[in-house]
């Protein structure tokens, strides 16, 4: 299954970019993973309209899951035959009510408000963690 992360804005911090790249590389044995940097919310919506679902928005109003529950969500998508899961990180102003209603799922990484650059890193790490949980790899410790 392919994982597609669409985020508004470019990473401008080399250290954060390096960490994100590390998790993308670590994901390769498990999933084809791509990160798309959209220039604007409109560009994010354009990417959304062209991609197959499911579509998951990272949103402060979203459901908070444990790492194992997040892994189960991805495993379920794969088990249902989805070729791709797309995850979206909005700009500083977040998503509109219409975006939230159109999404297949809303997910919150934390109850804390996070800068979108850190949210990208945290999402990639959690995608890697979920992949290792599903594969029975010892990376995750309960």
N, CA, C and O atoms as a GROMACS GRO file, in nm:
protein
  568
    1UNK      N    1   0.085  -0.118   0.000
    1UNK     CA    2   0.000   0.000   0.000
    1UNK      C    3   0.090   0.124   0.000
    1UNK      O    4   0.195   0.127   0.063
    2UNK      N    5   0.046   0.222  -0.069
    2UNK     CA    6   0.120   0.348  -0.079
    2UNK      C    7   0.071   0.446   0.027
    2UNK      O    8  -0.049   0.456   0.052
    3UNK      N    9   0.164   0.516   0.089
    3UNK     CA   10   0.132   0.621   0.185
    3UNK      C   11   0.169   0.754   0.124
    3UNK      O   12   0.279   0.772   0.072
    4UNK      N   13   0.076   0.846   0.129
    4UNK     CA   14   0.097   0.977   0.068
    4UNK      C   15   0.068   1.084   0.171
    4UNK      O   16  -0.045   1.095   0.220
    5UNK      N   17   0.169   1.163   0.204
    5UNK     CA   18   0.154   1.272   0.300
    5UNK      C   19   0.156   1.402   0.219
    5UNK      O   20   0.252   1.430   0.148
    6UNK      N   21   0.049   1.480   0.231
    6UNK     CA   22   0.040   1.608   0.161
    6UNK      C   23   0.038   1.717   0.267
    6UNK      O   24  -0.051   1.720   0.353
    7UNK      N   25   0.135   1.805   0.261
    7UNK     CA   26   0.148   1.911   0.362
    7UNK      C   27   0.158   2.046   0.293
    7UNK      O   28   0.224   2.060   0.190
    8UNK      N   29   0.093   2.145   0.351
    8UNK     CA   30   0.105   2.281   0.300
    8UNK      C   31   0.237   2.338   0.348
    8UNK      O   32   0.266   2.337   0.468
    9UNK      N   33   0.317   2.385   0.255
    9UNK     CA   34   0.443   2.450   0.289
    9UNK      C   35   0.564   2.358   0.278
    9UNK      O   36   0.553   2.236   0.286
   10UNK      N   37   0.677   2.422   0.260
   10UNK     CA   38   0.805   2.351   0.251
   10UNK      C   39   0.873   2.352   0.387
   10UNK      O   40   0.858   2.445   0.466
   11UNK      N   41   0.947   2.245   0.411
   11UNK     CA   42   1.034   2.245   0.529
   11UNK      C   43   1.153   2.332   0.498
   11UNK      O   44   1.217   2.316   0.394
   12UNK      N   45   1.184   2.424   0.586
   12UNK     CA   46   1.297   2.514   0.562
   12UNK      C   47   1.410   2.486   0.659
   12UNK      O   48   1.513   2.554   0.655
   13UNK      N   49   1.393   2.388   0.743
   13UNK     CA   50   1.492   2.352   0.843
   13UNK      C   51   1.560   2.222   0.799
   13UNK      O   52   1.495   2.118   0.789
   14UNK      N   53   1.690   2.229   0.772
   14UNK     CA   54   1.764   2.113   0.722
   14UNK      C   55   1.760   1.996   0.821
   14UNK      O   56   1.754   1.881   0.779
   15UNK      N   57   1.764   2.026   0.950
   15UNK     CA   58   1.762   1.919   1.050
   15UNK      C   59   1.628   1.844   1.046
   15UNK      O   60   1.625   1.721   1.048
   16UNK      N   61   1.517   1.918   1.041
   16UNK     CA   62   1.386   1.855   1.033
   16UNK      C   63   1.370   1.777   0.903
   16UNK      O   64   1.316   1.667   0.902
   17UNK      N   65   1.418   1.835   0.795
   17UNK     CA   66   1.410   1.768   0.665
   17UNK      C   67   1.487   1.636   0.669
   17UNK      O   68   1.441   1.535   0.616
   18UNK      N   69   1.605   1.638   0.732
   18UNK     CA   70   1.684   1.516   0.744
   18UNK      C   71   1.613   1.409   0.824
   18UNK      O   72   1.618   1.291   0.789
   19UNK      N   73   1.548   1.449   0.933
   19UNK     CA   74   1.474   1.352   1.014
   19UNK      C   75   1.354   1.296   0.938
   19UNK      O   76   1.327   1.176   0.944
   20UNK      N   77   1.284   1.381   0.866
   20UNK     CA   78   1.171   1.333   0.784
   20UNK      C   79   1.220   1.235   0.679
   20UNK      O   80   1.159   1.130   0.658
   21UNK      N   81   1.330   1.268   0.612
   21UNK     CA   82   1.386   1.178   0.511
   21UNK      C   83   1.426   1.044   0.571
   21UNK      O   84   1.411   0.940   0.508
   22UNK      N   85   1.476   1.047   0.694
   22UNK     CA   86   1.516   0.922   0.761
   22UNK      C   87   1.395   0.830   0.777
   22UNK      O   88   1.405   0.710   0.751
   23UNK      N   89   1.281   0.884   0.819
   23UNK     CA   90   1.163   0.799   0.836
   23UNK      C   91   1.106   0.754   0.702
   23UNK      O   92   1.054   0.643   0.692
   24UNK      N   93   1.116   0.836   0.601
   24UNK     CA   94   1.071   0.794   0.467
   24UNK      C   95   1.156   0.677   0.420
   24UNK      O   96   1.103   0.580   0.366
   25UNK      N   97   1.287   0.685   0.441
   25UNK     CA   98   1.376   0.573   0.403
   25UNK      C   99   1.342   0.448   0.484
   25UNK      O  100   1.339   0.338   0.429
   26UNK      N  101   1.318   0.463   0.612
   26UNK     CA  102   1.284   0.349   0.697
   26UNK      C  103   1.152   0.284   0.657
   26UNK      O  104   1.132   0.164   0.676
   27UNK      N  105   1.063   0.362   0.601
   27UNK     CA  106   0.933   0.309   0.558
   27UNK      C  107   0.943   0.227   0.429
   27UNK      O  108   0.854   0.147   0.400
   28UNK      N  109   1.048   0.246   0.352
   28UNK     CA  110   1.057   0.183   0.219
   28UNK      C  111   1.034   0.032   0.219
   28UNK      O  112   0.965  -0.017   0.130
   29UNK      N  113   1.088  -0.045   0.314
   29UNK     CA  114   1.062  -0.190   0.309
   29UNK      C  115   0.915  -0.227   0.331
   29UNK      O  116   0.873  -0.337   0.298
   30UNK      N  117   0.839  -0.135   0.386
   30UNK     CA  118   0.700  -0.164   0.421
   30UNK      C  119   0.600  -0.102   0.324
   30UNK      O  120   0.504  -0.168   0.283
   31UNK      N  121   0.621   0.024   0.287
   31UNK     CA  122   0.526   0.098   0.203
   31UNK      C  123   0.601   0.197   0.114
   31UNK      O  124   0.702   0.255   0.153
   32UNK      N  125   0.549   0.214  -0.007
   32UNK     CA  126   0.594   0.326  -0.089
   32UNK      C  127   0.538   0.452  -0.025
   32UNK      O  128   0.418   0.464  -0.005
   33UNK      N  129   0.626   0.545   0.007
   33UNK     CA  130   0.583   0.665   0.078
   33UNK      C  131   0.628   0.788   0.002
   33UNK      O  132   0.743   0.797  -0.041
   34UNK      N  133   0.538   0.882  -0.013
   34UNK     CA  134   0.575   1.008  -0.078
   34UNK      C  135   0.522   1.124   0.004
   34UNK      O  136   0.413   1.117   0.062
   35UNK      N  137   0.599   1.231   0.006
   35UNK     CA  138   0.558   1.355   0.071
   35UNK      C  139   0.544   1.460  -0.038
   35UNK      O  140   0.638   1.485  -0.114
   36UNK      N  141   0.428   1.522  -0.044
   36UNK     CA  142   0.402   1.628  -0.141
   36UNK      C  143   0.390   1.758  -0.063
   36UNK      O  144   0.312   1.768   0.032
   37UNK      N  145   0.466   1.856  -0.104
   37UNK     CA  146   0.461   1.989  -0.040
   37UNK      C  147   0.375   2.080  -0.127
   37UNK      O  148   0.418   2.125  -0.233
   38UNK      N  149   0.254   2.105  -0.080
   38UNK     CA  150   0.161   2.191  -0.154
   38UNK      C  151   0.192   2.336  -0.122
   38UNK      O  152   0.222   2.371  -0.008
   39UNK      N  153   0.184   2.421  -0.223
   39UNK     CA  154   0.213   2.564  -0.204
   39UNK      C  155   0.105   2.637  -0.125
   39UNK      O  156   0.131   2.739  -0.062
   40UNK      N  157  -0.017   2.584  -0.130
   40UNK     CA  158  -0.130   2.653  -0.067
   40UNK      C  159  -0.237   2.551  -0.031
   40UNK      O  160  -0.229   2.434  -0.068
   41UNK      N  161  -0.337   2.598   0.040
   41UNK     CA  162  -0.450   2.510   0.072
   41UNK      C  163  -0.521   2.467  -0.057
   41UNK      O  164  -0.566   2.353  -0.068
   42UNK      N  165  -0.531   2.557  -0.153
   42UNK     CA  166  -0.594   2.523  -0.281
   42UNK      C  167  -0.517   2.411  -0.351
   42UNK      O  168  -0.577   2.322  -0.410
   43UNK      N  169  -0.385   2.416  -0.345
   43UNK     CA  170  -0.303   2.311  -0.406
   43UNK      C  171  -0.321   2.179  -0.332
   43UNK      O  172  -0.319   2.072  -0.393
   44UNK      N  173  -0.337   2.186  -0.200
   44UNK     CA  174  -0.364   2.065  -0.122
   44UNK      C  175  -0.496   2.004  -0.166
   44UNK      O  176  -0.505   1.883  -0.185
   45UNK      N  177  -0.599   2.086  -0.181
   45UNK     CA  178  -0.730   2.037  -0.226
   45UNK      C  179  -0.722   1.977  -0.366
   45UNK      O  180  -0.790   1.879  -0.397
   46UNK      N  181  -0.639   2.036  -0.450
   46UNK     CA  182  -0.619   1.982  -0.586
   46UNK      C  183  -0.558   1.842  -0.578
   46UNK      O  184  -0.604   1.750  -0.646
   47UNK      N  185  -0.456   1.826  -0.494
   47UNK     CA  186  -0.394   1.695  -0.475
   47UNK      C  187  -0.496   1.595  -0.420
   47UNK      O  188  -0.497   1.478  -0.459
   48UNK      N  189  -0.580   1.641  -0.330
   48UNK     CA  190  -0.684   1.558  -0.270
   48UNK      C  191  -0.781   1.509  -0.378
   48UNK      O  192  -0.816   1.391  -0.381
   49UNK      N  193  -0.822   1.599  -0.465
   49UNK     CA  194  -0.923   1.564  -0.566
   49UNK      C  195  -0.871   1.460  -0.666
   49UNK      O  196  -0.951   1.389  -0.727
   50UNK      N  197  -0.741   1.452  -0.683
   50UNK     CA  198  -0.683   1.358  -0.779
   50UNK      C  199  -0.646   1.223  -0.718
   50UNK      O  200  -0.615   1.129  -0.790
   51UNK      N  201  -0.650   1.212  -0.586
   51UNK     CA  202  -0.600   1.091  -0.519
   51UNK      C  203  -0.715   0.999  -0.478
   51UNK      O  204  -0.822   1.045  -0.438
   52UNK      N  205  -0.691   0.868  -0.488
   52UNK     CA  206  -0.790   0.775  -0.434
   52UNK      C  207  -0.788   0.781  -0.282
   52UNK      O  208  -0.689   0.822  -0.222
   53UNK      N  209  -0.897   0.740  -0.220
   53UNK     CA  210  -0.904   0.742  -0.074
   53UNK      C  211  -0.844   0.618  -0.014
   53UNK      O  212  -0.793   0.531  -0.084
   54UNK      N  213  -0.850   0.610   0.115
   54UNK     CA  214  -0.911   0.704   0.207
   54UNK      C  215  -0.826   0.829   0.229
   54UNK      O  216  -0.705   0.829   0.208
   55UNK      N  217  -0.894   0.936   0.271
   55UNK     CA  218  -0.831   1.065   0.297
   55UNK      C  219  -0.841   1.094   0.447
   55UNK      O  220  -0.950   1.099   0.503
   56UNK      N  221  -0.726   1.114   0.509
   56UNK     CA  222  -0.718   1.138   0.653
   56UNK      C  223  -0.663   1.278   0.676
   56UNK      O  224  -0.554   1.311   0.629
   57UNK      N  225  -0.739   1.360   0.748
   57UNK     CA  226  -0.692   1.495   0.781
   57UNK      C  227  -0.634   1.495   0.921
   57UNK      O  228  -0.694   1.440   1.013
   58UNK      N  229  -0.518   1.555   0.936
   58UNK     CA  230  -0.464   1.579   1.069
   58UNK      C  231  -0.526   1.708   1.118
   58UNK      O  232  -0.504   1.815   1.060
   59UNK      N  233  -0.602   1.697   1.224
   59UNK     CA  234  -0.682   1.810   1.270
   59UNK      C  235  -0.694   1.803   1.422
   59UNK      O  236  -0.710   1.695   1.479
   60UNK      N  237  -0.687   1.918   1.486
   60UNK     CA  238  -0.696   1.922   1.632
   60UNK      C  239  -0.828   1.865   1.685
   60UNK      O  240  -0.835   1.825   1.801
   61UNK      N  241  -0.931   1.862   1.602
   61UNK     CA  242  -1.060   1.807   1.643
   61UNK      C  243  -1.072   1.658   1.614
   61UNK      O  244  -1.176   1.596   1.639
   62UNK      N  245  -0.966   1.601   1.561
   62UNK     CA  246  -0.969   1.461   1.522
   62UNK      C  247  -0.959   1.365   1.638
   62UNK      O  248  -0.936   1.402   1.753
   63UNK      N  249  -0.975   1.241   1.603
   63UNK     CA  250  -0.967   1.131   1.699
   63UNK      C  251  -0.821   1.109   1.740
   63UNK      O  252  -0.731   1.112   1.656
   64UNK      N  253  -0.800   1.088   1.867
   64UNK     CA  254  -0.666   1.056   1.916
   64UNK      C  255  -0.657   0.905   1.933
   64UNK      O  256  -0.740   0.843   1.999
   65UNK      N  257  -0.556   0.847   1.871
   65UNK     CA  258  -0.538   0.703   1.874
   65UNK      C  259  -0.405   0.668   1.939
   65UNK      O  260  -0.310   0.746   1.936
   66UNK      N  261  -0.399   0.550   1.997
   66UNK     CA  262  -0.270   0.497   2.040
   66UNK      C  263  -0.194   0.454   1.914
   66UNK      O  264  -0.252   0.445   1.806
   67UNK      N  265  -0.067   0.430   1.928
   67UNK     CA  266   0.012   0.384   1.813
   67UNK      C  267  -0.041   0.251   1.760
   67UNK      O  268  -0.046   0.230   1.639
   68UNK      N  269  -0.080   0.162   1.849
   68UNK     CA  270  -0.135   0.033   1.805
   68UNK      C  271  -0.269   0.052   1.732
   68UNK      O  272  -0.295  -0.015   1.632
   69UNK      N  273  -0.352   0.142   1.781
   69UNK     CA  274  -0.480   0.168   1.714
   69UNK      C  275  -0.458   0.232   1.577
   69UNK      O  276  -0.528   0.201   1.482
   70UNK      N  277  -0.360   0.322   1.568
   70UNK     CA  278  -0.326   0.382   1.439
   70UNK      C  279  -0.278   0.274   1.342
   70UNK      O  280  -0.315   0.274   1.225
   71UNK      N  281  -0.195   0.182   1.391
   71UNK     CA  282  -0.149   0.071   1.308
   71UNK      C  283  -0.269  -0.012   1.260
   71UNK      O  284  -0.272  -0.055   1.145
   72UNK      N  285  -0.366  -0.033   1.347
   72UNK     CA  286  -0.484  -0.110   1.309
   72UNK      C  287  -0.563  -0.039   1.200
   72UNK      O  288  -0.617  -0.104   1.110
   73UNK      N  289  -0.571   0.093   1.206
   73UNK     CA  290  -0.641   0.171   1.102
   73UNK      C  291  -0.572   0.150   0.967
   73UNK      O  292  -0.638   0.126   0.866
   74UNK      N  293  -0.439   0.159   0.966
   74UNK     CA  294  -0.366   0.138   0.841
   74UNK      C  295  -0.378  -0.007   0.793
   74UNK      O  296  -0.394  -0.032   0.674
   75UNK      N  297  -0.371  -0.100   0.887
   75UNK     CA  298  -0.387  -0.241   0.851
   75UNK      C  299  -0.524  -0.269   0.793
   75UNK      O  300  -0.538  -0.348   0.700
   76UNK      N  301  -0.626  -0.206   0.849
   76UNK     CA  302  -0.762  -0.221   0.799
   76UNK      C  303  -0.774  -0.166   0.657
   76UNK      O  304  -0.837  -0.228   0.571
   77UNK      N  305  -0.714  -0.051   0.632
   77UNK     CA  306  -0.716   0.007   0.497
   77UNK      C  307  -0.650  -0.087   0.398
   77UNK      O  308  -0.699  -0.108   0.287
   78UNK      N  309  -0.538  -0.144   0.438
   78UNK     CA  310  -0.468  -0.237   0.350
   78UNK      C  311  -0.552  -0.363   0.330
   78UNK      O  312  -0.561  -0.414   0.218
   79UNK      N  313  -0.613  -0.412   0.437
   79UNK     CA  314  -0.696  -0.532   0.428
   79UNK      C  315  -0.819  -0.512   0.341
   79UNK      O  316  -0.869  -0.608   0.282
   80UNK      N  317  -0.868  -0.390   0.333
   80UNK     CA  318  -0.984  -0.359   0.249
   80UNK      C  319  -0.944  -0.338   0.103
   80UNK      O  320  -1.029  -0.309   0.018
   81UNK      N  321  -0.815  -0.352   0.075
   81UNK     CA  322  -0.770  -0.342  -0.063
   81UNK      C  323  -0.740  -0.202  -0.112
   81UNK      O  324  -0.725  -0.180  -0.232
   82UNK      N  325  -0.730  -0.106  -0.021
   82UNK     CA  326  -0.695   0.030  -0.064
   82UNK      C  327  -0.550   0.031  -0.112
   82UNK      O  328  -0.460  -0.017  -0.043
   83UNK      N  329  -0.530   0.086  -0.229
   83UNK     CA  330  -0.395   0.095  -0.284
   83UNK      C  331  -0.316   0.209  -0.221
   83UNK      O  332  -0.194   0.209  -0.224
   84UNK      N  333  -0.388   0.305  -0.164
   84UNK     CA  334  -0.322   0.424  -0.110
   84UNK      C  335  -0.403   0.482   0.005
   84UNK      O  336  -0.526   0.479   0.005
   85UNK      N  337  -0.330   0.535   0.103
   85UNK     CA  338  -0.390   0.617   0.208
   85UNK      C  339  -0.323   0.753   0.198
   85UNK      O  340  -0.200   0.762   0.197
   86UNK      N  341  -0.402   0.859   0.191
   86UNK     CA  342  -0.350   0.995   0.184
   86UNK      C  343  -0.376   1.065   0.317
   86UNK      O  344  -0.488   1.062   0.369
   87UNK      N  345  -0.272   1.127   0.370
   87UNK     CA  346  -0.281   1.198   0.497
   87UNK      C  347  -0.244   1.344   0.472
   87UNK      O  348  -0.145   1.372   0.404
   88UNK      N  349  -0.324   1.436   0.525
   88UNK     CA  350  -0.310   1.578   0.493
   88UNK      C  351  -0.279   1.660   0.617
   88UNK      O  352  -0.344   1.647   0.721
   89UNK      N  353  -0.178   1.746   0.604
   89UNK     CA  354  -0.141   1.841   0.709
   89UNK      C  355  -0.167   1.980   0.653
   89UNK      O  356  -0.105   2.020   0.555
   90UNK      N  357  -0.258   2.052   0.714
   90UNK     CA  358  -0.295   2.184   0.664
   90UNK      C  359  -0.197   2.292   0.703
   90UNK      O  360  -0.097   2.267   0.771
   91UNK      N  361  -0.228   2.411   0.661
   91UNK     CA  362  -0.149   2.529   0.696
   91UNK      C  363  -0.184   2.569   0.840
   91UNK      O  364  -0.260   2.501   0.908
   92UNK      N  365  -0.127   2.679   0.884
   92UNK     CA  366  -0.146   2.725   1.022
   92UNK      C  367  -0.293   2.743   1.059
   92UNK      O  368  -0.331   2.721   1.174
   93UNK      N  369  -0.375   2.783   0.963
   93UNK     CA  370  -0.518   2.806   0.993
   93UNK      C  371  -0.599   2.677   0.996
   93UNK      O  372  -0.717   2.680   1.030
   94UNK      N  373  -0.539   2.565   0.961
   94UNK     CA  374  -0.607   2.436   0.968
   94UNK      C  375  -0.703   2.413   0.853
   94UNK      O  376  -0.687   2.469   0.744
   95UNK      N  377  -0.803   2.330   0.877
   95UNK     CA  378  -0.898   2.290   0.775
   95UNK      C  379  -1.035   2.351   0.802
   95UNK      O  380  -1.070   2.381   0.916
   96UNK      N  381  -1.111   2.368   0.695
   96UNK     CA  382  -1.248   2.421   0.706
   96UNK      C  383  -1.343   2.309   0.748
   96UNK      O  384  -1.309   2.191   0.743
   97UNK      N  385  -1.463   2.349   0.788
   97UNK     CA  386  -1.566   2.250   0.821
   97UNK      C  387  -1.598   2.164   0.699
   97UNK      O  388  -1.621   2.044   0.712
   98UNK      N  389  -1.598   2.224   0.581
   98UNK     CA  390  -1.625   2.149   0.458
   98UNK      C  391  -1.517   2.044   0.434
   98UNK      O  392  -1.547   1.932   0.394
   99UNK      N  393  -1.391   2.080   0.459
   99UNK     CA  394  -1.282   1.983   0.446
   99UNK      C  395  -1.303   1.867   0.544
   99UNK      O  396  -1.290   1.750   0.507
  100UNK      N  397  -1.336   1.901   0.667
  100UNK     CA  398  -1.354   1.798   0.770
  100UNK      C  399  -1.467   1.702   0.731
  100UNK      O  400  -1.456   1.581   0.750
  101UNK      N  401  -1.575   1.757   0.678
  101UNK     CA  402  -1.688   1.673   0.638
  101UNK      C  403  -1.654   1.585   0.519
  101UNK      O  404  -1.706   1.474   0.507
  102UNK      N  405  -1.569   1.632   0.430
  102UNK     CA  406  -1.533   1.555   0.312
  102UNK      C  407  -1.431   1.446   0.341
  102UNK      O  408  -1.418   1.351   0.263
  103UNK      N  409  -1.360   1.457   0.451
  103UNK     CA  410  -1.256   1.359   0.484
  103UNK      C  411  -1.317   1.226   0.527
  103UNK      O  412  -1.428   1.221   0.578
  104UNK      N  413  -1.242   1.121   0.505
  104UNK     CA  414  -1.284   0.989   0.552
  104UNK      C  415  -1.258   0.972   0.701
  104UNK      O  416  -1.327   0.896   0.770
  105UNK      N  417  -1.158   1.044   0.750
  105UNK     CA  418  -1.124   1.033   0.893
  105UNK      C  419  -1.049   1.158   0.936
  105UNK      O  420  -0.972   1.215   0.858
  106UNK      N  421  -1.072   1.200   1.060
  106UNK     CA  422  -0.996   1.309   1.121
  106UNK      C  423  -0.909   1.247   1.230
  106UNK      O  424  -0.956   1.167   1.311
  107UNK      N  425  -0.784   1.284   1.229
  107UNK     CA  426  -0.689   1.228   1.325
  107UNK      C  427  -0.613   1.342   1.392
  107UNK      O  428  -0.566   1.434   1.325
  108UNK      N  429  -0.602   1.336   1.524
  108UNK     CA  430  -0.522   1.433   1.599
  108UNK      C  431  -0.398   1.361   1.651
  108UNK      O  432  -0.409   1.255   1.712
  109UNK      N  433  -0.282   1.417   1.626
  109UNK     CA  434  -0.160   1.358   1.678
  109UNK      C  435  -0.148   1.381   1.828
  109UNK      O  436  -0.082   1.304   1.899
  110UNK      N  437  -0.212   1.486   1.877
  110UNK     CA  438  -0.201   1.523   2.018
  110UNK      C  439  -0.311   1.624   2.049
  110UNK      O  440  -0.368   1.685   1.958
  111UNK      N  441  -0.339   1.642   2.175
  111UNK     CA  442  -0.429   1.751   2.214
  111UNK      C  443  -0.355   1.884   2.212
  111UNK      O  444  -0.416   1.990   2.213
  112UNK      N  445  -0.223   1.877   2.208
  112UNK     CA  446  -0.142   1.998   2.199
  112UNK      C  447  -0.149   2.054   2.058
  112UNK      O  448  -0.164   1.979   1.962
  113UNK      N  449  -0.138   2.184   2.045
  113UNK     CA  450  -0.126   2.246   1.913
  113UNK      C  451   0.020   2.237   1.872
  113UNK      O  452   0.109   2.279   1.946
  114UNK      N  453   0.044   2.181   1.754
  114UNK     CA  454   0.181   2.159   1.706
  114UNK      C  455   0.207   2.242   1.581
  114UNK      O  456   0.117   2.261   1.500
  115UNK      N  457   0.330   2.291   1.564
  115UNK     CA  458   0.364   2.354   1.437
  115UNK      C  459   0.354   2.248   1.326
  115UNK      O  460   0.389   2.132   1.348
  116UNK      N  461   0.308   2.288   1.208
  116UNK     CA  462   0.287   2.189   1.102
  116UNK      C  463   0.416   2.119   1.063
  116UNK      O  464   0.412   2.005   1.017
  117UNK      N  465   0.531   2.184   1.079
  117UNK     CA  466   0.658   2.119   1.047
  117UNK      C  467   0.684   2.002   1.141
  117UNK      O  468   0.728   1.895   1.098
  118UNK      N  469   0.657   2.021   1.270
  118UNK     CA  470   0.675   1.912   1.366
  118UNK      C  471   0.568   1.804   1.346
  118UNK      O  472   0.596   1.686   1.364
  119UNK      N  473   0.448   1.845   1.310
  119UNK     CA  474   0.342   1.747   1.284
  119UNK      C  475   0.384   1.653   1.171
  119UNK      O  476   0.355   1.534   1.177
  120UNK      N  477   0.451   1.706   1.070
  120UNK     CA  478   0.496   1.621   0.959
  120UNK      C  479   0.594   1.516   1.009
  120UNK      O  480   0.582   1.398   0.975
  121UNK      N  481   0.692   1.558   1.089
  121UNK     CA  482   0.789   1.464   1.143
  121UNK      C  483   0.721   1.360   1.231
  121UNK      O  484   0.747   1.240   1.219
  122UNK      N  485   0.633   1.406   1.319
  122UNK     CA  486   0.563   1.312   1.408
  122UNK      C  487   0.477   1.214   1.330
  122UNK      O  488   0.470   1.096   1.364
  123UNK      N  489   0.411   1.261   1.225
  123UNK     CA  490   0.329   1.172   1.144
  123UNK      C  491   0.416   1.066   1.076
  123UNK      O  492   0.381   0.948   1.077
  124UNK      N  493   0.527   1.107   1.017
  124UNK     CA  494   0.614   1.010   0.951
  124UNK      C  495   0.668   0.907   1.049
  124UNK      O  496   0.676   0.788   1.016
  125UNK      N  497   0.703   0.951   1.169
  125UNK     CA  498   0.750   0.855   1.270
  125UNK      C  499   0.638   0.758   1.306
  125UNK      O  500   0.663   0.638   1.319
  126UNK      N  501   0.517   0.808   1.323
  126UNK     CA  502   0.405   0.721   1.358
  126UNK      C  503   0.368   0.626   1.244
  126UNK      O  504   0.326   0.514   1.270
  127UNK      N  505   0.384   0.669   1.121
  127UNK     CA  506   0.363   0.579   1.007
  127UNK      C  507   0.465   0.466   1.010
  127UNK      O  508   0.431   0.350   0.987
  128UNK      N  509   0.591   0.501   1.038
  128UNK     CA  510   0.694   0.398   1.049
  128UNK      C  511   0.663   0.304   1.166
  128UNK      O  512   0.673   0.182   1.153
  129UNK      N  513   0.627   0.361   1.279
  129UNK     CA  514   0.594   0.280   1.398
  129UNK      C  515   0.478   0.186   1.365
  129UNK      O  516   0.482   0.068   1.401
  130UNK      N  517   0.375   0.237   1.299
  130UNK     CA  518   0.260   0.153   1.263
  130UNK      C  519   0.302   0.039   1.170
  130UNK      O  520   0.258  -0.075   1.187
  131UNK      N  521   0.387   0.070   1.074
  131UNK     CA  522   0.434  -0.034   0.981
  131UNK      C  523   0.510  -0.142   1.056
  131UNK      O  524   0.495  -0.261   1.027
  132UNK      N  525   0.593  -0.102   1.153
  132UNK     CA  526   0.669  -0.202   1.228
  132UNK      C  527   0.578  -0.283   1.320
  132UNK      O  528   0.600  -0.403   1.339
  133UNK      N  529   0.476  -0.221   1.376
  133UNK     CA  530   0.380  -0.295   1.458
  133UNK      C  531   0.312  -0.402   1.374
  133UNK      O  532   0.303  -0.517   1.415
  134UNK      N  533   0.265  -0.364   1.256
  134UNK     CA  534   0.196  -0.459   1.168
  134UNK      C  535   0.288  -0.571   1.121
  134UNK      O  536   0.242  -0.682   1.096
  135UNK      N  537   0.417  -0.541   1.108
  135UNK     CA  538   0.514  -0.641   1.062
  135UNK      C  539   0.571  -0.725   1.176
  135UNK      O  540   0.646  -0.820   1.151
  136UNK      N  541   0.536  -0.692   1.300
  136UNK     CA  542   0.591  -0.765   1.413
  136UNK      C  543   0.736  -0.730   1.443
  136UNK      O  544   0.806  -0.807   1.510
  137UNK      N  545   0.780  -0.618   1.396
  137UNK     CA  546   0.917  -0.569   1.417
  137UNK      C  547   0.928  -0.514   1.559
  137UNK      O  548   0.831  -0.458   1.609
  138UNK      N  549   1.043  -0.527   1.625
  138UNK     CA  550   1.054  -0.485   1.766
  138UNK      C  551   1.071  -0.335   1.791
  138UNK      O  552   1.098  -0.297   1.905
  139UNK      N  553   1.056  -0.249   1.692
  139UNK     CA  554   1.075  -0.105   1.712
  139UNK      C  555   0.983  -0.050   1.821
  139UNK      O  556   1.026   0.029   1.905
  140UNK      N  557   0.857  -0.090   1.819
  140UNK     CA  558   0.758  -0.037   1.914
  140UNK      C  559   0.762  -0.116   2.045
  140UNK      O  560   0.764  -0.239   2.045
  141UNK      N  561   0.764  -0.043   2.156
  141UNK     CA  562   0.757  -0.105   2.288
  141UNK      C  563   0.636  -0.049   2.360
  141UNK      O  564   0.619   0.072   2.370
  142UNK      N  565   0.552  -0.138   2.410
  142UNK     CA  566   0.434  -0.092   2.486
  142UNK      C  567   0.473  -0.057   2.628
  142UNK      O  568   0.388  -0.016   2.707
   0.00000   0.00000   0.00000
